[in-house]
Amino acid sequence: MIERLARDIVASRQAIALTGAGVSVESGIPDFRSAGGLWSRYDPTEYAHIDGFRRDPIKIWDMLREIIAVIGAATPNPGHRALAELEAMGRLSCVITQNVDGLHQEAGSKNVIEFHGSNRFLVCPQCGFREKTDHFDASRLVPRCPVCDAVLKPDVVFFGEAIPADAMARAFDEADRADLVLVIGTSAVVYPAYGIPAAARRHGARVVEINLEETELTRYTADYFIKGAFGETLPRIVTAVRQLLGGKLE
């Protein structure tokens, strides 16, 4: 299957990748939904919902500090770097990620659409002020806006908030133009993320799923499935692509 996907990548005119939490597990960021994950200790309907933040932002920041610390300590894994290499080779148009950790960019990917925002930035829900997370004093109870003194929130999509319009438009534009979609580390069954491979498929694109286990996507949307860990599988794919190209970048 690795060789088959390498051939599809070389033959494609525009390939894109859709990534989820599974690609960052190998970087030390656990899947919050897994056993023992964050949502086993914090009720997501309260702590990850925008209404909970509005009601009691100081309480919600108890959890947010933990998330920021975990993400801040993470580094890209070989899978992140392999996707960046595919882009540099001209074989990947963009990465659409549901992750908020910024690891794709840190690995070298240039065209990254952050479908759910970025935890590496804080934003003011009152006046729109935005600044890097690490520019604020972590010892403070909560970070406050230097413009209006409102409590800042990570610039991510909480439950109850809409996907940023620009990210949504760009993601579906890429899906409409793609002829190959790599769905990696996500089941992509929750709308609107599910709509990305589905839209591409309607326009004739081939959809390939790379995951540790089969999902609903495997049965209903993917053309074929490759079982494997992100950090091991993607470098093998890049090696196979290079072999097909004879070591030459096109």
C-alpha positions as CSV (number, residue, x, y, z in Angstrom):
1,M,0.0,0.0,0.0
2,I,2.9,2.4,0.6
3,E,4.1,1.9,-3.0
4,R,0.5,2.4,-4.2
5,L,0.1,5.7,-2.4
6,A,3.6,6.8,-3.6
7,R,2.4,6.2,-7.2
8,D,-0.8,8.1,-6.5
9,I,1.1,11.1,-5.1
10,V,3.5,11.2,-8.0
11,A,0.6,11.0,-10.5
12,S,-1.6,13.6,-8.7
13,R,-1.8,17.2,-9.9
14,Q,-3.0,18.5,-6.5
15,A,-2.8,16.5,-3.3
16,I,-3.9,17.7,0.1
17,A,-3.7,16.3,3.6
18,L,-6.3,16.4,6.4
19,T,-4.8,15.7,9.8
20,G,-6.2,15.2,13.3
21,A,-5.1,14.4,16.9
22,G,-3.5,11.1,16.0
23,V,-0.6,12.8,14.2
24,S,0.5,14.7,17.4
25,V,0.3,11.8,19.8
26,E,3.8,10.8,18.8
27,S,4.9,14.3,19.7
28,G,3.7,13.9,23.3
29,I,0.3,15.5,22.9
30,P,-2.3,12.9,24.0
31,D,-5.6,12.5,22.4
32,F,-7.9,14.2,24.8
33,R,-10.7,11.7,24.1
34,S,-8.6,8.7,24.9
35,A,-8.8,6.8,28.2
36,G,-7.1,8.9,30.8
37,G,-7.2,11.9,28.5
38,L,-8.1,15.4,29.4
39,W,-11.8,14.9,28.9
40,S,-11.8,12.1,31.5
41,R,-10.8,14.8,34.1
42,Y,-12.5,17.9,32.7
43,D,-16.1,17.8,31.3
44,P,-15.7,19.1,27.8
45,T,-19.3,20.3,27.7
46,E,-18.3,22.7,30.5
47,Y,-14.5,23.3,30.1
48,A,-14.3,23.3,26.3
49,H,-17.6,25.2,25.6
50,I,-17.5,28.9,25.0
51,D,-20.4,29.4,27.4
52,G,-18.3,27.9,30.2
53,F,-15.5,30.3,29.4
54,R,-17.8,33.2,29.4
55,R,-19.4,32.2,32.7
56,D,-16.1,31.6,34.6
57,P,-12.9,32.2,32.5
58,I,-10.7,31.9,35.6
59,K,-12.0,28.3,36.3
60,I,-11.5,27.3,32.6
61,W,-7.9,28.7,32.7
62,D,-7.0,26.0,35.2
63,M,-7.4,23.5,32.3
64,L,-6.0,25.8,29.7
65,R,-2.7,26.2,31.5
66,E,-2.3,22.5,31.4
67,I,-3.0,22.3,27.7
68,I,-0.6,25.2,26.9
69,A,2.2,23.5,28.9
70,V,1.7,20.2,27.1
71,I,1.7,21.8,23.6
72,G,4.6,24.1,24.5
73,A,6.8,21.1,25.3
74,A,5.9,19.2,22.1
75,T,8.1,19.0,19.1
76,P,7.4,17.8,15.5
77,N,7.8,14.1,14.9
78,P,9.1,12.5,11.7
79,G,5.6,12.4,10.2
80,H,5.2,16.2,10.5
81,R,8.6,16.6,8.8
82,A,7.7,14.1,6.1
83,L,4.5,16.1,5.1
84,A,6.7,19.3,5.0
85,E,9.1,17.5,2.7
86,L,6.2,16.4,0.4
87,E,5.2,20.1,0.2
88,A,8.8,21.2,-0.6
89,M,8.9,18.5,-3.3
90,G,5.8,20.1,-4.9
91,R,3.8,17.0,-4.2
92,L,1.4,18.4,-1.5
93,S,-0.6,21.5,-1.9
94,C,-1.5,22.1,1.7
95,V,-2.2,20.6,5.1
96,I,-5.6,21.2,6.6
97,T,-5.3,20.4,10.3
98,Q,-7.8,20.0,13.1
99,N,-5.0,20.4,15.5
100,V,-4.2,23.6,17.3
101,D,-0.5,22.9,18.2
102,G,1.3,24.5,15.4
103,L,3.6,21.5,14.9
104,H,3.1,21.4,11.1
105,Q,4.4,24.9,10.7
106,E,7.3,24.2,13.1
107,A,8.2,21.2,11.0
108,G,8.4,23.4,7.9
109,S,5.0,23.1,6.2
110,K,4.2,26.5,4.6
111,N,0.6,26.2,3.5
112,V,-1.3,25.1,6.6
113,I,-5.0,25.8,7.2
114,E,-5.8,25.7,10.9
115,F,-9.4,24.5,10.9
116,H,-9.8,24.9,14.6
117,G,-7.4,27.8,15.2
118,S,-4.1,27.9,17.1
119,N,-3.3,27.4,20.8
120,R,-0.1,29.3,20.2
121,F,-2.0,32.6,20.1
122,L,-4.3,34.3,22.6
123,V,-7.1,36.5,21.5
124,C,-9.4,39.0,23.3
125,P,-13.1,38.1,22.9
126,Q,-14.0,41.7,23.5
127,C,-11.7,43.9,21.3
128,G,-9.9,41.3,19.1
129,F,-6.4,41.9,20.4
130,R,-4.2,39.0,19.4
131,E,-0.7,38.0,20.6
132,K,1.5,34.9,21.0
133,T,0.8,32.8,24.0
134,D,4.4,32.7,25.2
135,H,4.5,36.5,25.4
136,F,2.3,36.5,28.5
137,D,3.4,35.8,32.1
138,A,2.4,32.2,32.9
139,S,2.5,32.9,36.6
140,R,-0.5,35.2,36.4
141,L,-3.9,33.8,37.4
142,V,-5.2,34.6,33.9
143,P,-3.8,36.6,31.0
144,R,-5.6,39.9,30.4
145,C,-5.9,42.1,27.4
146,P,-3.5,45.0,27.5
147,V,-6.1,47.1,25.6
148,C,-9.4,46.5,27.4
149,D,-8.4,44.2,30.4
150,A,-10.8,41.4,29.4
151,V,-9.7,37.8,30.0
152,L,-7.9,36.5,27.0
153,K,-8.7,33.1,25.5
154,P,-6.7,30.8,23.3
155,D,-7.4,31.6,19.6
156,V,-9.0,28.2,19.1
157,V,-12.5,27.1,18.3
158,F,-14.4,26.2,21.5
159,F,-17.5,24.1,21.3
160,G,-20.4,26.5,20.5
161,E,-18.2,28.6,18.2
162,A,-18.1,28.6,14.5
163,I,-15.1,27.5,12.4
164,P,-13.3,30.6,11.2
165,A,-14.9,31.7,7.9
166,D,-11.5,32.1,6.2
167,A,-10.3,28.6,7.2
168,M,-13.6,27.0,6.2
169,A,-13.5,28.7,2.7
170,R,-9.9,27.9,2.1
171,A,-10.3,24.3,3.2
172,F,-13.2,23.6,1.0
173,D,-11.6,25.4,-2.0
174,E,-8.6,23.1,-1.6
175,A,-10.9,20.1,-1.4
176,D,-12.8,21.1,-4.6
177,R,-9.5,21.4,-6.5
178,A,-7.8,18.3,-5.1
179,D,-7.5,15.0,-6.9
180,L,-5.9,13.2,-3.9
181,V,-6.7,13.6,-0.2
182,L,-4.6,12.0,2.6
183,V,-6.7,11.7,5.7
184,I,-4.2,11.1,8.6
185,G,-4.7,10.5,12.3
186,T,-8.4,11.4,12.3
187,S,-11.7,9.6,11.8
188,A,-13.0,12.8,10.1
189,V,-16.6,11.8,10.9
190,V,-17.6,15.0,12.6
191,Y,-19.0,17.8,10.4
192,P,-17.7,20.1,9.0
193,A,-14.3,18.2,8.9
194,Y,-16.0,15.2,7.4
195,G,-17.2,17.4,4.6
196,I,-13.6,18.0,3.3
197,P,-12.8,14.4,2.1
198,A,-16.5,14.0,1.1
199,A,-16.4,17.1,-1.0
200,A,-13.2,16.1,-2.7
201,R,-14.6,12.6,-3.4
202,R,-17.7,14.2,-5.1
203,H,-15.3,16.0,-7.4
204,G,-13.6,12.8,-8.4
205,A,-10.6,12.9,-5.9
206,R,-9.1,9.7,-4.5
207,V,-9.2,9.5,-0.7
208,V,-6.6,7.6,1.2
209,E,-6.8,7.0,5.0
210,I,-3.7,6.5,7.2
211,N,-4.6,5.5,10.7
212,L,-3.8,3.1,13.5
213,E,-7.2,1.5,13.2
214,E,-10.1,1.5,10.7
215,T,-12.8,4.1,11.1
216,E,-16.2,5.0,9.6
217,L,-14.2,6.9,6.9
218,T,-12.6,3.6,5.9
219,R,-15.9,2.0,5.1
220,Y,-17.8,4.9,3.5
221,T,-15.3,7.4,2.0
222,A,-11.8,6.1,1.6
223,D,-10.6,4.4,-1.6
224,Y,-8.1,2.5,0.5
225,F,-6.7,2.3,4.0
226,I,-3.0,2.2,5.2
227,K,-2.6,1.0,8.8
228,G,0.3,2.5,10.6
229,A,1.7,5.1,12.9
230,F,2.1,8.6,11.5
231,G,5.8,9.1,12.4
232,E,6.7,5.7,10.8
233,T,4.4,5.6,7.8
234,L,4.9,9.1,6.3
235,P,8.7,8.9,6.1
236,R,8.3,5.6,4.2
237,I,5.9,7.2,1.8
238,V,8.3,10.1,1.2
239,T,11.1,7.6,0.5
240,A,9.0,5.7,-2.0
241,V,8.0,9.0,-3.7
242,R,11.7,9.9,-4.0
243,Q,12.5,6.6,-5.5
244,L,9.8,6.9,-8.1
245,L,11.1,10.3,-9.0
246,G,14.6,9.0,-9.3
247,G,15.9,11.3,-6.6
248,K,14.8,14.4,-8.7
249,L,12.4,17.0,-7.5
250,E,9.8,18.0,-10.0
